[in-house]
Amino acid sequence: MSKPKVIVTRRWPEQVEAEMQRLFDVELNTDDRPMTKDEIRNAMMRADALCPTVSDKLGPAIFAGEGIRTKILGNFGVGFNHIDIEAAKAAGVRVTNTPGVLTDATADIALTLILMVARRAGEGEREVRDNAWTGWRPTHLLGTQVTGKTLGIIGMGRIAKAVAHRAHHGFGMDVAFYNRSKVDEAEARSLGARQVDSIDEVLETADFVSLHCPGGAETFHLMNAERIGRMKPSAYLINTARGDVVDEQALATALNDGTIAGAGLDVYQGEPDIAPALLSAKNTVLLPHLGSATTETRTAMGMKVVENLKAFFAGETPPDVVV
């Protein structure tokens, strides 16, 4: 019996690629070059399974027309707003993701951004590398203390809970969060967190606002000019969720005119393109989507995709079905 044909759109950790080669007839992207829409469409006409990443855009046109052979998308990532889910469903294509295994890595990056932007570490490192540092002085690059401050969280899923735990138990932060559904009070207390009734309450009280809500139409530009304006002038915005949750032009304006003190971002709406005004804002820390970028986490994500594919081709329901 022939092995299922699987096409992988980017390079994955070596251990994962080896396991996929053992189990499937795999076509790897050895050049690690982003595939064009036409190449993705062609891949779906040749493969039983396509394994995209969050940087691959699978809009309605990808699924339109006749000749699609692919029956499952083994998505490498938790987020799937880069895939038109309704179009996939209409075309009879299953979609899976990789939840659970990147919680700690992404929470660590959120805390990294909080600490870096508060202590102006990005500015300091750039100064040292540019050979512009003139030595220690009492008023040089004064930042703000993190310990004891208020962390506001929007969206209280696995990653947000891990951030809250680190912030409260590691830095003594008061944690206030907004979530669409009610979070168990005992669990919230164990995290040192309290649920509030509105996003505005989070924005108006927090020294650091950390975004952990899903992408999509409901949260598109959730942080617009009006909401950013509700933050304290001394506050910082942190985004490790989805790029399109933040209106980047509005954020850049707020940063450059002093509406808020700074921002730490790991995700962007038009990745890898970033608004020039953000790039020029000194009071920012900008990371290249490193949230899950540890060897352990990326390997675990890939192995989750493998398990989803194995279940699907065995005639079973994959454990991480989105649709």
C-alpha positions in Angstrom: 0.0 0.0 0.0 1.4 3.4 -1.0 2.1 6.0 1.6 0.0 9.2 1.7 1.5 12.1 -0.2 2.4 15.0 2.2 3.8 18.4 1.2 5.4 20.6 3.8 5.5 24.4 3.0 8.6 25.3 5.1 11.5 23.6 6.8 10.5 22.0 10.1 12.7 20.7 12.9 15.0 17.9 11.7 13.5 15.3 14.1 10.0 16.1 12.8 11.0 15.9 9.1 12.7 12.6 9.7 9.5 11.1 11.3 7.4 12.4 8.5 9.7 10.8 5.9 9.4 7.5 7.8 5.6 7.6 7.8 4.6 9.4 4.6 5.7 10.1 1.0 6.9 13.6 1.9 7.9 16.5 -0.2 10.0 18.9 1.9 10.8 22.6 1.2 14.6 22.2 1.4 15.2 25.8 0.3 12.8 27.1 3.0 11.5 29.7 0.6 8.0 30.9 1.1 5.6 29.3 -1.4 3.5 31.4 -3.6 -0.3 31.1 -3.8 0.0 29.3 -7.1 2.6 26.9 -5.6 0.3 26.2 -2.6 -2.7 25.6 -5.0 -0.6 23.3 -7.1 0.6 21.4 -4.0 -3.1 20.9 -2.9 -3.8 19.3 -6.3 -0.9 16.9 -5.9 -0.9 16.0 -2.2 -3.2 14.1 0.2 -2.1 16.5 3.0 -0.6 20.0 3.0 1.3 21.2 6.1 1.2 25.0 6.1 2.5 27.4 8.7 1.0 30.6 10.1 2.9 32.6 7.4 1.1 30.8 4.5 -2.1 32.6 3.4 -4.8 30.2 2.3 -7.7 32.3 1.2 -10.9 31.3 -0.7 -9.2 31.1 -4.1 -6.9 28.3 -2.9 -9.9 26.1 -2.3 -12.0 27.1 -5.3 -12.6 25.0 -8.4 -12.0 21.4 -9.3 -9.0 19.1 -8.8 -8.1 19.6 -5.1 -6.6 16.3 -3.9 -5.7 17.5 -0.4 -8.1 16.3 2.3 -6.4 17.6 5.4 -4.3 20.7 6.3 -1.9 19.9 9.2 -1.3 23.4 10.3 1.9 24.1 12.2 0.7 26.6 14.8 -2.2 27.3 17.1 -3.6 30.2 15.2 -5.5 29.5 12.0 -6.9 32.9 10.9 -4.5 32.6 7.9 -6.8 29.8 6.6 -10.3 30.5 5.2 -12.0 27.9 7.4 -15.3 28.2 5.7 -13.7 27.7 2.3 -11.8 24.7 3.6 -15.0 23.2 5.0 -16.9 23.7 1.8 -14.1 22.0 -0.1 -14.2 19.0 2.2 -10.7 19.8 3.7 -10.1 19.1 7.4 -7.9 21.5 9.3 -5.9 20.8 12.4 -3.7 22.9 14.7 -1.2 22.5 17.5 -2.6 23.7 20.8 -1.2 23.2 24.2 2.5 22.6 23.5 3.6 26.3 23.0 2.1 27.7 26.2 5.3 28.1 28.3 7.5 29.3 25.4 5.0 32.1 24.4 4.4 33.1 28.0 8.2 33.5 28.4 8.3 35.8 25.4 5.5 37.9 26.8 7.4 38.4 30.0 10.6 39.0 28.0 8.8 41.9 26.2 7.4 43.3 29.4 10.9 43.4 31.0 12.7 44.7 27.9 10.3 47.5 27.1 10.0 48.5 30.8 13.8 48.7 31.2 14.5 50.1 27.7 16.7 47.1 27.0 16.2 47.3 23.3 17.3 50.9 23.2 20.2 50.1 25.4 21.4 47.2 23.2 21.1 49.3 20.1 23.2 52.0 21.7 25.9 49.6 22.7 26.0 48.0 19.2 26.1 51.4 17.6 29.2 52.2 19.7 27.2 55.2 21.1 27.3 54.4 24.8 29.4 57.0 26.7 29.3 55.3 30.0 27.2 54.9 33.2 25.4 58.0 34.5 22.5 58.5 36.9 19.9 59.6 34.4 20.8 57.3 31.5 17.9 55.3 29.9 15.7 55.4 33.0 12.9 52.9 32.6 10.2 51.7 35.0 10.0 49.0 37.6 8.0 45.9 36.8 7.8 44.4 40.3 4.5 45.4 42.0 2.9 47.0 39.0 -0.5 46.1 37.5 -0.6 43.7 34.5 -3.8 43.8 32.5 -4.6 40.8 30.3 -7.1 40.7 27.5 -8.1 37.1 26.7 -7.5 34.4 29.4 -6.6 31.2 27.7 -3.7 28.8 28.4 -0.9 31.3 27.5 -2.5 34.2 29.4 -2.8 32.1 32.5 0.8 31.1 32.3 1.7 34.8 31.9 -0.4 35.7 34.9 1.2 33.1 37.0 4.7 34.3 36.1 3.8 37.9 36.6 2.1 37.5 40.0 4.3 34.8 41.6 7.5 36.0 40.0 7.2 39.8 40.1 4.5 40.4 42.6 2.2 42.0 40.0 -1.4 42.6 40.5 -3.2 41.0 37.6 -6.5 42.2 36.2 -8.0 40.4 33.2 -10.9 40.5 30.8 -12.3 37.4 29.2 -15.5 36.9 27.2 -16.5 33.9 29.4 -16.3 33.6 33.2 -13.1 32.1 34.5 -13.3 29.9 37.6 -12.7 32.2 40.6 -10.5 29.7 42.5 -8.3 29.2 39.4 -8.0 33.0 39.0 -7.0 33.4 42.6 -4.3 30.7 42.3 -2.9 32.8 39.5 -3.1 36.0 41.6 -5.6 37.4 39.1 -9.0 39.0 39.2 -11.6 39.2 36.4 -13.1 42.5 35.5 -16.2 43.3 33.5 -14.8 45.2 30.5 -11.7 45.7 28.3 -11.9 49.4 29.2 -11.4 48.6 32.9 -8.3 46.7 32.0 -6.9 49.5 29.8 -7.6 52.3 32.3 -6.0 50.5 35.3 -3.0 48.5 33.9 0.6 49.5 33.8 1.2 46.8 31.2 -1.5 45.5 28.8 -0.8 42.1 27.4 -3.0 40.8 24.5 -3.9 37.1 24.4 -7.0 37.0 22.3 -7.6 35.1 19.1 -7.4 36.7 15.7 -10.3 37.0 13.3 -13.1 39.4 12.5 -14.3 39.9 16.1 -10.9 41.0 17.3 -9.6 42.8 14.2 -8.0 46.1 15.3 -9.4 45.5 18.8 -6.6 47.9 19.9 -7.5 50.9 17.8 -6.8 54.6 18.4 -9.7 54.9 20.8 -8.7 52.0 23.0 -5.1 52.8 23.0 -6.1 56.3 24.1 -7.8 54.8 27.2 -4.4 53.4 28.4 -2.4 55.4 31.0 0.3 57.6 29.5 2.8 55.6 31.5 1.5 52.2 30.3 3.0 49.7 27.8 1.2 47.5 25.2 2.4 43.9 24.7 1.3 41.7 21.9 2.1 38.0 21.5 -1.3 37.1 20.2 -2.1 37.9 16.6 -0.8 40.9 14.6 -4.2 42.0 13.3 -5.5 42.6 16.9 -3.6 45.9 16.9 -4.0 48.8 14.5 -0.3 49.4 13.9 -0.7 52.9 12.5 -2.7 53.9 15.5 -0.1 52.4 17.8 2.7 54.1 16.0 1.0 57.4 16.3 0.3 56.8 20.0 4.0 55.9 20.6 5.4 58.8 18.7 3.1 61.4 20.4 3.5 60.0 23.9 -0.1 58.7 24.3 1.5 55.6 25.9 5.0 54.9 27.1 6.0 52.0 24.9 5.2 48.7 23.2 6.6 45.2 22.9 5.5 43.3 19.9 6.2 39.8 18.6 3.5 39.6 15.9 2.4 41.9 13.1 -0.5 42.2 10.8 1.4 42.0 7.5 4.3 39.8 8.5 7.2 40.1 7.7 6.4 43.7 6.7 6.1 46.1 9.6 4.7 49.7 9.6 7.7 52.0 9.1 6.4 54.3 11.8 6.7 51.4 14.3 10.3 50.7 13.1 11.3 54.3 13.8 9.7 54.5 17.2 12.4 54.3 19.8 10.2 53.2 22.7 9.4 49.7 21.2 10.8 46.2 21.3 10.1 44.4 18.1 10.8 40.7 17.9 10.5 38.5 14.7 7.6 36.2 15.9 9.7 34.3 18.4 6.8 33.2 20.7 7.2 29.5 20.2 10.8 29.6 19.0 12.5 27.0 21.2 13.8 23.7 19.9 11.6 21.8 22.3 8.4 23.7 21.5 8.8 23.7 17.7 9.6 20.0 17.7 6.5 19.3 19.9 4.4 21.3 17.5 5.6 19.3 14.5 5.0 16.0 16.3 1.4 17.2 17.0 0.9 17.6 13.3 2.3 14.1 12.7 -0.1 12.7 15.2 -3.0 14.5 13.5 -2.0 13.2 10.1 -1.6 9.6 11.4 -5.0 9.6 12.9 -6.6 11.1 9.8 -5.0 8.5 7.5 -6.0 5.7 9.9 -9.6 6.8 9.4 -9.9 8.3 12.9 -10.8 11.8 14.0 -7.5 13.8 14.5 -7.1 15.0 18.1 -6.7 18.7 17.2 -9.5 19.3 14.6 -10.4 22.9 13.9 -13.0 21.9 11.2 
